[in-house]
Amino acid sequence: SNADSFKIFKSDADCYDGHGWFLKNNKRYEKLFTFGKNYRKWAYELKRAGYATDKGYAQKIIRVIETHNLHRFDK
């Protein structure tokens, strides 16, 4: 059975570091690192790889990034 797993962090910085470590050290997400800064591909591949429990995950992440112009930080 695939139980969903969630983790609580003490700070935002710990969360970012932990999330990065998790993605880099999990073979399931290897392919994502070939996408560079293409946030759309990242969002859809995260969903396809089983990262998110929400069926609309990719669309929601893309909407947040684009609504707040967050991709400007990828330059």
C-alpha positions in Angstrom: 0.0 0.0 0.0 1.2 3.5 -0.8 0.6 5.6 2.3 0.8 9.3 1.9 3.6 10.9 3.9 3.8 14.4 5.2 6.5 16.1 7.3 6.4 19.2 9.7 9.5 21.4 9.7 10.6 23.9 12.4 11.3 26.7 9.9 10.7 27.7 6.2 14.4 27.3 5.6 14.4 23.7 7.0 11.4 23.0 4.8 13.1 24.2 1.6 16.3 22.3 2.4 14.3 19.2 3.3 12.2 19.3 0.2 15.2 19.8 -2.1 17.0 16.9 -0.4 13.9 14.7 -0.7 13.6 15.3 -4.5 17.3 14.9 -5.2 17.6 11.7 -3.2 14.5 10.0 -4.6 15.0 8.1 -7.8 11.3 8.6 -8.6 12.0 12.3 -9.3 15.3 12.0 -11.2 13.8 13.0 -14.5 12.7 16.4 -13.1 16.2 17.7 -13.0 16.5 17.4 -16.8 13.8 20.1 -17.0 16.0 23.0 -15.7 13.8 25.9 -14.8 10.7 24.8 -16.8 8.3 25.0 -13.9 5.4 23.7 -16.0 7.2 20.5 -16.8 8.3 20.2 -13.2 4.7 20.6 -12.0 3.3 18.0 -14.4 6.1 15.5 -13.8 5.8 15.8 -10.0 2.1 14.9 -10.3 2.8 12.1 -12.8 5.5 10.7 -10.5 3.1 10.4 -7.6 4.3 13.4 -5.5 0.9 15.0 -4.9 -2.3 13.6 -3.7 -4.4 16.4 -5.3 -5.5 15.5 -8.9 -5.3 19.2 -9.8 -1.8 19.7 -8.3 0.1 20.7 -11.4 -2.5 23.2 -12.6 -2.7 24.7 -9.1 1.1 25.1 -8.7 1.3 26.7 -12.2 -1.5 29.1 -11.4 0.2 30.2 -8.2 3.5 30.7 -10.0 2.0 32.7 -12.8 -0.5 34.7 -10.7 2.4 35.9 -8.5 5.0 36.1 -11.3 7.2 33.8 -9.2 9.0 32.5 -12.3 10.9 35.8 -12.3 13.1 34.3 -9.6 14.3 31.6 -12.0 16.2 34.1 -14.1 
